[in-house]
């Protein structure tokens, strides 16, 4: 196993990543506490937006090439 210690840490573990996470957390807290009425007003639209987003992101790994071609090589080997 070859470890390289001179590589930069991933962004989420860097100081800039921690600062961004803190700013997002504080901004989210402010949004929820001060703008609750606006947040609840947008809630039905967020549910409608969640449907196509879940469809896109949850079907990303299937490798769709066309209808009826959803079988993987493991399925082919099991059937033989």
C-alpha positions as a Python dict, from the first residue, in 0.01 Angstrom:
ca = {
    (1, 'X'): (0, 0, 0),
    (2, 'X'): (155, 326, -112),
    (3, 'X'): (59, 635, 91),
    (4, 'X'): (156, 978, -33),
    (5, 'X'): (165, 1234, 245),
    (6, 'X'): (244, 1531, 22),
    (7, 'X'): (-103, 1522, -139),
    (8, 'X'): (-355, 1788, -42),
    (9, 'X'): (-646, 1672, 177),
    (10, 'X'): (-990, 1647, 18),
    (11, 'X'): (-1180, 1976, 9),
    (12, 'X'): (-1425, 1878, 281),
    (13, 'X'): (-1136, 1817, 524),
    (14, 'X'): (-943, 2130, 435),
    (15, 'X'): (-979, 2455, 634),
    (16, 'X'): (-1170, 2610, 345),
    (17, 'X'): (-1410, 2313, 344),
    (18, 'X'): (-1474, 2348, 717),
    (19, 'X'): (-1532, 2724, 674),
    (20, 'X'): (-1778, 2663, 392),
    (21, 'X'): (-1964, 2403, 599),
    (22, 'X'): (-1985, 2648, 889),
    (23, 'X'): (-2119, 2926, 665),
    (24, 'X'): (-2379, 2691, 515),
    (25, 'X'): (-2486, 2573, 862),
    (26, 'X'): (-2522, 2928, 994),
    (27, 'X'): (-2706, 3036, 680),
    (28, 'X'): (-2940, 2738, 704),
    (29, 'X'): (-3013, 2811, 1069),
    (30, 'X'): (-3086, 3176, 983),
    (31, 'X'): (-3312, 3071, 695),
    (32, 'X'): (-3514, 2836, 914),
    (33, 'X'): (-3548, 3067, 1213),
    (34, 'X'): (-3610, 3401, 1040),
    (35, 'X'): (-3785, 3297, 719),
    (36, 'X'): (-4003, 3006, 828),
    (37, 'X'): (-4311, 3143, 647),
    (38, 'X'): (-4121, 3170, 318),
    (39, 'X'): (-3973, 2826, 367),
    (40, 'X'): (-4312, 2665, 426),
    (41, 'X'): (-4453, 2854, 125),
    (42, 'X'): (-4189, 2697, -100),
    (43, 'X'): (-4228, 2348, 47),
    (44, 'X'): (-4484, 2217, -207),
    (45, 'X'): (-4259, 2328, -493),
    (46, 'X'): (-3959, 2161, -331),
    (47, 'X'): (-4150, 1832, -316),
    (48, 'X'): (-4238, 1865, -685),
    (49, 'X'): (-3875, 1941, -767),
    (50, 'X'): (-3756, 1644, -561),
    (51, 'X'): (-3938, 1394, -787),
    (52, 'X'): (-3740, 1456, -1108),
    (53, 'X'): (-3417, 1507, -915),
    (54, 'X'): (-3456, 1172, -739),
    (55, 'X'): (-3534, 1008, -1072),
    (56, 'X'): (-3220, 1150, -1233),
    (57, 'X'): (-2982, 1081, -946),
    (58, 'X'): (-3120, 742, -842),
    (59, 'X'): (-3112, 600, -1196),
    (60, 'X'): (-2762, 730, -1268),
    (61, 'X'): (-2583, 401, -1199),
    (62, 'X'): (-2809, 170, -1398),
    (63, 'X'): (-2632, 217, -1729),
    (64, 'X'): (-2950, 246, -1937),
    (65, 'X'): (-2878, 175, -2302),
    (66, 'X'): (-3235, 123, -2409),
    (67, 'X'): (-3550, -50, -2299),
    (68, 'X'): (-3506, -418, -2223),
    (69, 'X'): (-3127, -403, -2184),
    (70, 'X'): (-3111, -374, -1806),
    (71, 'X'): (-2935, -706, -1741),
    (72, 'X'): (-2580, -703, -1614),
    (73, 'X'): (-2311, -960, -1688),
    (74, 'X'): (-2373, -1116, -1345),
    (75, 'X'): (-2735, -1183, -1441),
    (76, 'X'): (-2621, -1346, -1765),
    (77, 'X'): (-2380, -1575, -1579),
    (78, 'X'): (-2646, -1681, -1326),
    (79, 'X'): (-2889, -1779, -1600),
    (80, 'X'): (-2638, -2010, -1772),
}
